Amino acid sequence: MRCFTASFGAETNTFSPMLTSRDGYRERLHVGPGQHPEQPSLYAAPLWVARQRAKTKGWDVVEGSCFAANPAGNTVRRDYEDMRDEILAELKAALPVDIVLMGLHGAMVADGYDDCEGDFLARIREIVGPDVPVGVELDPHCHLTKKRVAAADVIICYKEFPHTDTIARAEELADIVEAMALKKVKPVMSVFDMRMLNGFPTSRQPMRGFVDRIMAMEGKDGILSISVAHGFGFGDVPEVGARMLVVTDDRKEFGDALAEKLGRELWDLRDQLRPPGLSIDEALDRGVARDQGTVVIADGADNPGGGAGGDSTFILRRMIERGLTEAALGPVWDPIAVRMCFNAGEGTRFQLRFGGKVAVTSGQPIDAQVTVTKLVRNATQSFAGESRPVGDAAAIDVGGIAVVLVSTRIQALGTDLFTNLGIDLAARRIVVVKSTNHFFASFGPVAEEVLYTAAPGPLPRDLRTLPYTKLQRPKWPFDADPWN
């Protein structure tokens, strides 16, 4: 089995003022053919799985380039086209191939390209022709467009949010695509538009039970795979929104009916899927009222994983105003403040201005007397078996609140974001994390309670406040009943 595999991923917040250049990919993942590290990475799970099958099943694997950027604004057009064309040239050089496995994000937007993945996959299809199976793994926060569905044979999204199952889904993708190449199955895809923008965290009910149920359905009645494409509401593109995807073994009519049935089930649950958003004071009150344990509060409005700056100050300012202690917050992206802390050195107390730099939605900077408690060069945090760099990092104490400052913009993923900097979470009654839900895999088990805020920030909880220009309607919550 001769397999070509590569990866190309970026989650684009089209409302973000921070454009994504090629340097943005170099900061995250930017490697040439055969140079991907031994450990798996988020968008390159199909490549990693193909690598293992070269060892265990004798696959002849040709690895292309792997490019991934942290979420931000539109990718610069020339950089998108250059990276795309490099992978396409590598594919041409690898011909003939039996299968193609691609690891993509699914919500990439570049100047002049609302549907980067659709454009990319259509070009792959032109190169390999109609008979070579093309399999694609996508992040569920993708735009499941008609163009990419038409160009690929099999698309599978991660089922979990937090995304802890990328390898498992890549294994399934490889199984189906290999079986297709061997003429053992004939995959067909069915897609149902749920006509909504919503949140689908699988760390809570009812989404937890729904995902468990669709997983139990796979492998029966000709069902090869079921995916929920959550959509990415911060991408202003025509086909933004949630969709149900069912892959069957040559049972298109059955798959269409099942996709609609499951999609309408989630539609009926729409008001229960997303956790309630508390005001800043409501969340802090809940934390203060706890007699024991740690309350983790998610600041999703400033989640770098959704393209935010990660430097908003609204919650921290309120914590300072209320005189809270035994608390922690992070990460705050501020390379200048990090540098000033390194210049000062551990144990130094001095006046520091930090945060509130990227945009109006970041709030005003914090000006405070701080004590530098820990400095770490090239710090990391962990997520789903992967080590993620956070750059140079500084822990500071602000009147009893431990704040983690980082030089690489990234969301809170692992508890070691704090513990690597000497912050004992068990000693903190309140821990505020800049993340929407990926933090839950690591912080959930150590939290007495997990709360979600509707704080101000660049990623508003109410998507109706965003200035969409391309959104196709009717769609909930913009329209109360998009079915009539």
C-alpha positions in Angstrom: 0.0 0.0 0.0 1.7 3.2 -1.2 0.4 6.1 0.8 1.1 9.8 0.5 0.4 11.8 3.7 0.9 15.4 4.8 -0.7 18.0 7.1 -1.8 21.6 6.8 -3.7 23.3 9.6 -4.9 26.6 10.9 -8.1 27.6 12.7 -8.9 31.1 11.3 -10.7 33.7 13.2 -11.7 36.1 10.4 -12.5 38.8 13.0 -9.0 38.7 14.5 -6.7 41.6 13.7 -3.6 39.3 13.8 -2.9 38.0 10.3 -1.2 34.6 10.0 2.0 34.7 7.9 4.4 31.9 7.2 6.3 32.9 10.4 3.1 31.9 12.3 3.4 28.4 11.0 7.1 28.3 11.8 6.2 29.1 15.4 4.0 26.0 15.7 4.9 23.3 13.1 6.8 23.8 9.9 8.8 20.8 8.7 9.7 19.3 5.3 9.1 15.8 4.0 10.1 13.1 6.5 11.1 15.7 9.1 8.0 15.5 11.4 9.0 14.6 15.0 8.6 11.1 16.2 5.8 12.1 18.6 2.4 12.8 17.0 1.0 16.4 16.7 -2.5 17.6 16.4 -3.0 17.9 12.6 -0.5 15.3 11.6 -2.2 12.3 13.3 -2.8 10.6 9.9 0.9 10.9 9.1 1.9 9.4 12.4 -0.6 6.5 12.0 0.8 5.9 8.4 4.3 5.8 9.9 3.3 3.1 12.3 1.7 1.1 9.6 4.9 1.3 7.6 6.4 -0.6 10.5 3.6 -3.1 11.2 1.9 -3.6 7.8 4.7 -2.8 5.4 3.1 0.3 3.9 5.2 2.3 1.6 4.7 5.8 3.1 5.8 9.0 1.4 5.6 11.9 3.8 5.0 15.4 2.6 5.5 18.7 4.4 3.6 19.5 7.6 2.5 23.0 8.4 0.4 24.2 11.4 -0.2 27.6 13.0 -1.8 28.7 16.2 -5.3 30.1 15.7 -5.3 33.7 14.6 -6.6 35.8 11.6 -6.5 35.1 7.9 -3.5 33.4 6.5 -1.6 35.7 4.0 -2.5 34.6 0.5 0.9 34.2 -0.9 2.0 32.1 2.1 -1.1 29.9 1.8 -0.5 29.3 -1.9 3.2 28.7 -1.4 2.7 26.1 1.3 -0.2 24.5 -0.6 1.8 24.2 -3.8 4.8 22.7 -2.0 2.7 19.8 -0.7 1.0 19.4 -4.1 4.4 19.2 -5.8 5.5 16.6 -3.3 2.3 14.6 -4.1 3.0 14.8 -7.8 6.6 13.5 -7.2 5.2 10.6 -5.2 2.9 9.3 -7.9 1.6 6.7 -8.4 0.1 6.2 -5.0 -2.7 3.9 -3.7 -4.1 6.2 -1.1 -3.8 9.8 0.2 -4.2 10.6 3.9 -4.4 14.3 4.9 -4.4 15.9 8.3 -6.1 19.3 8.1 -7.9 21.6 10.5 -10.9 22.5 8.4 -11.4 26.2 9.3 -8.5 27.8 7.4 -9.2 31.0 5.6 -6.7 33.0 3.5 -7.1 36.2 1.6 -9.1 35.3 -1.5 -9.9 31.8 -0.2 -13.0 31.3 2.1 -12.5 27.5 1.8 -8.8 26.7 1.9 -9.3 23.0 2.5 -11.8 22.7 -0.3 -9.4 24.4 -2.7 -6.6 22.2 -1.5 -8.5 18.9 -1.7 -9.9 19.8 -5.1 -6.3 20.2 -6.4 -5.3 16.9 -4.8 -8.2 15.2 -6.5 -7.1 16.7 -9.9 -3.6 15.2 -9.4 -4.5 11.7 -8.2 -7.6 11.3 -10.4 -11.0 9.8 -9.5 -9.9 6.3 -8.4 -7.4 7.0 -5.7 -9.0 7.1 -2.2 -8.5 10.4 -0.5 -9.1 10.4 3.3 -9.1 13.5 5.5 -9.1 14.0 9.2 -10.6 17.3 10.4 -10.9 19.2 13.6 -14.7 19.3 14.5 -14.4 23.1 14.6 -14.4 23.0 10.8 -16.5 24.3 7.9 -17.8 21.1 6.3 -18.2 22.6 2.9 -19.7 21.0 -0.2 -16.5 21.4 -2.1 -14.3 19.4 0.3 -17.0 16.7 0.7 -17.0 16.4 -3.1 -13.2 16.2 -3.4 -12.6 13.6 -0.6 -13.8 10.0 -0.3 -13.8 9.8 3.5 -13.8 12.6 6.1 -13.6 11.9 9.8 -13.7 14.6 12.5 -12.4 14.2 16.0 -15.3 13.2 18.3 -14.0 14.7 21.5 -13.9 18.3 22.7 -11.3 18.6 24.3 -9.6 16.9 21.3 -8.0 13.9 23.0 -8.9 11.3 20.3 -6.9 12.5 17.2 -4.9 9.3 17.0 -8.0 7.1 17.4 -9.8 8.9 14.6 -6.8 8.8 12.4 -6.6 5.0 12.9 -10.2 4.7 11.8 -9.6 6.9 8.8 -6.6 4.7 7.7 -8.7 1.5 8.2 -11.5 2.8 6.0 -9.3 4.2 3.3 -7.2 1.1 3.1 -10.3 -1.1 2.9 -11.6 1.2 0.1 -8.3 0.8 -1.8 -8.6 -3.0 -1.5 -12.2 -2.9 -2.8 -13.6 -4.2 0.5 -15.9 -1.2 1.1 -17.4 1.6 -0.9 -17.6 4.6 1.4 -20.2 7.3 0.7 -20.7 10.4 2.7 -24.0 12.0 3.9 -24.2 15.5 5.3 -27.0 17.2 7.2 -26.9 21.0 7.9 -28.2 21.6 11.4 -28.6 25.3 10.7 -27.1 26.5 13.9 -23.9 27.8 15.5 -23.4 26.4 18.9 -20.9 24.9 21.4 -20.6 21.1 21.7 -18.3 20.3 24.7 -18.2 16.5 25.1 -17.0 16.8 28.7 -20.6 17.3 29.9 -24.1 16.1 29.2 -26.0 15.8 26.9 -23.1 15.8 24.3 -21.2 13.2 26.3 -24.0 10.7 26.0 -24.6 11.6 22.3 -21.0 10.9 21.3 -21.0 7.6 23.2 -24.1 6.6 21.4 -22.9 7.4 17.9 -19.6 5.6 18.6 -21.6 2.5 19.5 -23.5 2.7 16.2 -20.3 2.5 14.1 -19.5 -0.8 12.6 -23.1 -1.9 12.4 -25.7 -1.7 9.6 -23.0 -0.6 7.2 -22.1 2.5 9.2 -18.4 3.2 8.9 -18.2 6.5 10.7 -20.3 9.3 12.3 -18.9 12.7 12.9 -20.3 15.9 14.4 -18.8 18.9 12.6 -19.3 21.6 15.3 -18.4 24.4 13.0 -16.3 27.5 13.9 -18.5 30.5 14.6 -15.6 32.9 14.5 -15.1 32.3 10.8 -17.1 34.6 8.6 -17.5 32.3 5.6 -20.7 31.3 3.7 -20.9 27.6 4.9 -20.2 28.2 8.6 -22.3 26.1 11.0 -22.8 22.7 12.5 -23.3 19.6 10.3 -23.8 15.9 10.9 -21.6 13.6 8.8 -22.3 9.9 8.3 -20.1 7.6 6.2 -21.7 4.3 5.1 -20.6 1.4 3.0 -22.6 2.2 -0.1 -25.8 3.0 1.7 -26.3 6.7 0.6 -30.1 6.8 1.2 -29.8 5.2 4.6 -26.9 7.5 5.5 -28.8 10.6 4.4 -31.8 9.6 6.6 -29.5 8.8 9.6 -27.6 12.1 9.3 -30.8 14.1 9.3 -32.2 12.1 12.3 -29.1 12.6 14.4 -28.8 16.2 13.3 -32.3 17.0 14.3 -31.7 15.3 17.7 -28.9 17.8 18.4 -31.0 20.6 17.1 -33.6 19.7 19.7 -30.9 19.8 22.4 -29.5 23.1 21.3 -30.3 25.0 24.5 -28.7 22.3 26.6 -25.5 21.7 24.7 -23.5 24.7 25.8 -22.7 25.3 29.5 -24.2 28.4 31.1 -22.1 31.5 31.0 -21.8 33.3 34.3 -20.9 36.9 34.8 -17.4 37.6 36.2 -18.7 38.3 39.7 -21.1 35.4 39.6 -18.2 33.0 38.8 -15.9 34.6 41.4 -18.7 34.5 44.0 -19.1 30.7 43.5 -15.3 30.3 43.9 -15.2 32.4 47.1 -18.1 30.5 48.5 -16.4 27.1 48.3 -15.1 25.9 51.6 -12.7 23.4 50.1 -11.2 22.4 46.7 -10.4 24.4 43.7 -12.8 26.1 41.4 -11.6 26.4 37.8 -13.1 29.3 35.8 -12.9 29.3 32.0 -12.3 32.6 30.2 -13.4 31.5 26.8 -13.8 35.0 25.5 -10.1 35.4 25.5 -9.1 31.9 24.3 -6.0 32.0 22.1 -7.2 28.6 20.8 -10.0 30.6 19.0 -7.8 33.3 17.7 -7.9 35.7 20.7 -4.9 37.6 21.9 -4.8 35.9 25.3 -4.1 39.2 27.0 -7.4 40.5 28.2 -7.5 41.8 31.7 -11.2 42.0 32.6 -11.3 39.0 35.0 -7.9 39.7 36.6 -8.8 43.4 37.2 -12.0 42.4 39.0 -10.1 39.8 41.1 -7.6 42.5 42.2 -10.4 45.0 42.9 -12.1 42.4 45.1 -8.9 41.7 46.9 -8.9 38.0 46.2 -6.0 35.8 47.2 -5.2 32.1 46.9 -6.0 32.4 43.2 -4.2 31.9 39.9 -4.7 33.0 36.3 -3.1 32.2 33.0 -1.7 32.3 30.5 -1.4 35.9 29.7 0.4 36.6 26.4 2.8 39.5 26.9 6.3 38.9 25.6 7.4 42.4 26.7 6.3 41.8 30.3 8.0 38.4 30.2 11.3 40.0 29.1 11.0 42.6 31.9 10.5 39.8 34.4 13.6 38.0 33.2 15.6 41.3 33.4 14.4 41.7 37.0 15.1 38.1 38.0 13.4 35.8 40.5 12.5 37.3 43.8 12.5 40.8 42.6 9.5 43.1 43.4 8.8 45.9 40.9 6.2 47.9 39.1 5.0 46.1 36.0 2.5 46.9 33.3 1.1 43.8 31.5 -1.8 42.6 29.4 -4.3 44.7 27.5 -2.2 45.2 24.4 -3.7 43.4 21.3 -7.0 45.2 20.8 -9.8 47.2 22.5 -11.3 43.9 23.4 -8.3 43.2 25.5 -9.2 45.8 28.1 -6.7 48.2 29.7 -3.2 47.0 30.9 -2.7 46.0 34.5 -0.4 48.3 36.5 0.7 46.7 39.7 3.5 45.9 42.1 4.5 42.3 41.3 7.0 39.8 42.6 8.7 37.5 40.2 8.4 34.0 41.7 9.6 31.8 38.9 11.3 32.1 35.4 11.5 29.3 32.9 13.1 29.4 29.5 11.4 27.5 26.7 8.6 26.4 29.0 6.0 23.8 27.9 2.6 22.4 28.9 1.1 19.0 28.0 -2.0 18.1 26.1 -3.2 14.6 24.9 0.3 13.2 25.1 1.9 16.1 23.2 4.2 18.7 24.7 3.2 22.2 23.6 5.7 25.1 23.9 4.6 28.3 25.6 7.9 30.1 25.1 9.7 31.9 27.9 7.4 32.1 30.9 7.3 34.1 34.1 5.2 33.5 37.2 4.4 36.6 39.1 2.5 37.3 42.3 0.0 40.1 42.2 -1.3 40.6 45.8 -1.8 36.9 46.3 -2.8 36.1 42.8 -0.4 34.0 40.8 -0.3 35.0 37.1 1.5 33.1 34.4 2.9 35.3 31.6 4.1 33.7 28.4 5.9 34.8 25.3 4.1 32.4 22.9 0.4 32.9 22.4 -1.4 29.7 23.5 -4.4 28.7 25.6 -4.3 26.8 28.9 -4.2 23.1 28.2 -2.4 21.2 31.0 -2.1 21.9 34.7 1.6 21.8 34.2 1.3 25.3 32.7 1.1 26.3 36.4 3.0 23.6 38.2 6.1 23.9 35.9 6.3 27.4 37.2 6.1 26.4 40.9 2.3 27.2 41.4 0.6 24.6 43.5 -3.0 24.5 42.2 -4.2 22.6 45.3 -3.3 25.7 47.3 -5.5 27.9 45.1 -9.2 28.3 45.7 -9.8 29.9 42.2 -7.9 29.1 39.0 -8.8 31.1 35.9 -7.8 29.6 32.6 -7.8 31.3 29.2 -9.5 28.5 27.2 -12.9 27.4 26.1 -12.9 23.7 26.9 -9.5 22.1 26.0 -8.4 22.8 29.5 -11.0 20.3 30.9 -9.0 17.2 30.1 -6.3 18.1 32.5 -8.0 20.6 34.9 -11.4 18.8 35.2 -10.0 16.0 37.3 -8.4 18.3 39.9 -11.3 20.8 40.1 -14.1 20.7 42.7 -16.2 22.7 40.2 -15.7 24.0 36.6 -17.4 27.2 35.7 -17.7 29.1 32.4 -17.8 32.9 32.2 -19.4 35.3 29.7 -16.7 37.8 30.3 -15.9 40.6 27.8 -13.3 39.8 25.2 -12.6 39.2 21.5 -14.5 36.0 21.4 -18.0 37.0 22.5 -20.3 34.3 23.8 -23.2 35.8 21.9 -22.2 35.4 18.2 -25.0 37.7 17.2 -22.8 40.6 18.2 -20.2 39.9 15.5 -20.2 41.8 12.1 -20.8 38.8 9.8 -21.0 39.7 6.1 -21.0 36.2 4.5 -23.1 34.1 6.9 -25.8 32.1 5.1 -29.2 32.4 6.8 -31.5 31.3 8.2 -29.4 30.0 11.1 -29.9 29.8 14.9 -29.3 31.8 17.1 -29.7 34.6 14.5 -33.1 33.1 13.5 -35.3 31.5 16.1 -36.7 28.9 13.7 -34.5 28.4 10.7 -36.7 25.5 9.5 -39.7 27.7 8.7 
